[in-house]
Amino acid sequence: MRIVDLTIEDIAFGGKGVARENGRVIFIPFTIEGEKISAEIVREKKQFAEAELVDLRESSPHRVQSECPYFGRCGGCSYQHIDYEHQLAIKSRQVRVVLRRIGKLKDLPMRPIVPSPTPYGYRNRITVHVQDGVVGFFRRDSHRLIDIERCPIAMEKVNRALDELRAQNVRDGHYTLRAERGPRVFSQANDVVANALRESIVKMIPTDQELLIDAYCGAGFFAKALLDKFQRVIGIDWDRFAIELATNNASAKETYIAGDIEVELRGALRPTSGASAPDKTTVIVDPPASGLTANIRKVLVDLAPATLIYVSCNPPTLARDLAELQQTFAIASITPLDMFPQTAEIEVAVHLQAS
Ligand SMILES: C[S@@+](CC[C@H](N)C(=O)[O-])C[C@H]1O[C@@H](n2cnc3c(N)ncnc32)[C@H](O)[C@@H]1O
């Protein structure tokens, strides 16, 4: 394929550098804006092309040596070649750009991004795959595995668990390795940043609230930290094991419902169900990457709780959802959090108020 000389203009959401050739966009992974490179075009589409870095002719002052021998081949990390301060700047900018472009949102009340105090060694769990004696992660852009002896973004204890797994002759399959033994339910992967997220949510709750609905509550990570702010707390999640865990140590004011948000949210919010008035109600939504469904967006817009806190792991679906939620809510703040340094993932917490 062709080799072209390019100047990187930006880094797109997802982590690839963006350049242009005769107006057409070319995406090149492992590059940094401002860099002059030679790249080999590996895929040509009508609207855009994809290329691989061949030669770095002028490198960015933000370029650093990666810490992982698998970086570039492993599908997990995208930013180990960029210094941490600049990773944070890139992620903040990407959130702003995506919210403007997809959500058509203006006047964004952006807060500074919350960094991870440890840019490596932060993950308290990893999932590795085993196939035909290979223990590791998927290769970049592939369903083939790369054998991994150590993952530098995982905590030491997790890497010890990886050593132990590798020493056994385990069957093909997926294995989640954790720093602490725990139940098989969703848990936040970066403890320090997750706690910072929870602390910032505590500060968003007004003093006069009565009812909290923690939608997509898992085992109640947010709900349990907010008990003294509410008279009643309802958590909803369709993972029965997570709901069982949340219920095990629940106080009288907590109710956890094992069910689909799609079905349960309207009932929990509707005033006729004995719930508090909307102006005394706070809802937290922490959906998977697909974001909220049209139905959930409508329930929130119709029943308008005073405070809505949206925790997102996917800025594009967040942007789509905020565009609609704006019918009823004003955005009080947008806080990006770097839950997953070295990767292209971005977490965002948005504080909305019924207007
Ligand atoms: C990103 S996790 C958040 C968990 C929790 N907030 C926490 O911090 O531990 C998303 C959760 O949503 C749940 N979930 C996804 N779709 C759902 C749906 N339609 N109805 C109910 N729960 C759902 C999953 O079981 C998972 O526990």
The ligand as an SDF file (V2000), in Angstrom:
LIG
                    3D

 27 29  0  0  0  0  0  0  0  0999 V2000
  -21.6870    0.6930   34.7180 C   0  0  0  0  0  0  0  0  0  0  0  0
  -22.4430   -0.5070   35.7720 S   0  0  0  0  0  0  0  0  0  0  0  0
  -22.8000    0.5130   37.1620 C   0  0  0  0  0  0  0  0  0  0  0  0
  -22.9040   -0.1730   38.5040 C   0  0  0  0  0  0  0  0  0  0  0  0
  -22.9280    0.7070   39.7570 C   0  0  0  0  0  0  0  0  0  0  0  0
  -23.4650    2.0310   39.5700 N   0  0  0  0  0  0  0  0  0  0  0  0
  -21.5490    0.7710   40.3790 C   0  0  0  0  0  0  0  0  0  0  0  0
  -20.9430    1.8520   40.3900 O   0  0  0  0  0  0  0  0  0  0  0  0
  -21.0710   -0.2660   40.8650 O   0  0  0  0  0  0  0  0  0  0  0  0
  -23.9650   -0.7480   34.9660 C   0  0  0  0  0  0  0  0  0  0  0  0
  -24.9640   -1.6340   35.7040 C   0  0  0  0  0  0  0  0  0  0  0  0
  -26.1900   -1.5600   34.9610 O   0  0  0  0  0  0  0  0  0  0  0  0
  -26.8430   -2.8120   35.0100 C   0  0  0  0  0  0  0  0  0  0  0  0
  -27.7830   -2.7720   33.8630 N   0  0  0  0  0  0  0  0  0  0  0  0
  -27.4830   -2.5850   32.5500 C   0  0  0  0  0  0  0  0  0  0  0  0
  -28.6220   -2.4750   31.8280 N   0  0  0  0  0  0  0  0  0  0  0  0
  -29.6570   -2.5850   32.6890 C   0  0  0  0  0  0  0  0  0  0  0  0
  -31.0800   -2.5400   32.5420 C   0  0  0  0  0  0  0  0  0  0  0  0
  -31.6580   -2.3570   31.3490 N   0  0  0  0  0  0  0  0  0  0  0  0
  -31.8450   -2.6860   33.6370 N   0  0  0  0  0  0  0  0  0  0  0  0
  -31.2600   -2.8770   34.8630 C   0  0  0  0  0  0  0  0  0  0  0  0
  -29.9360   -2.8990   35.0560 N   0  0  0  0  0  0  0  0  0  0  0  0
  -29.1370   -2.7640   33.9910 C   0  0  0  0  0  0  0  0  0  0  0  0
  -25.7230   -3.8240   34.9830 C   0  0  0  0  0  0  0  0  0  0  0  0
  -26.1330   -5.0320   35.5990 O   0  0  0  0  0  0  0  0  0  0  0  0
  -24.6120   -3.1000   35.7960 C   0  0  0  0  0  0  0  0  0  0  0  0
  -24.6480   -3.4800   37.1680 O   0  0  0  0  0  0  0  0  0  0  0  0
  1  2  1  0
  2  3  1  0
  2 10  1  0
  3  4  1  0
  4  5  1  0
  5  6  1  0
  5  7  1  0
  7  8  2  0
  7  9  1  0
 10 11  1  0
 11 12  1  0
 11 26  1  0
 12 13  1  0
 13 14  1  0
 13 24  1  0
 14 15  1  0
 14 23  1  0
 15 16  2  0
 16 17  1  0
 17 18  1  0
 17 23  2  0
 18 19  1  0
 18 20  2  0
 20 21  1  0
 21 22  2  0
 22 23  1  0
 24 25  1  0
 24 26  1  0
 26 27  1  0
M  CHG  2   2   1   9  -1
M  END
$$$$
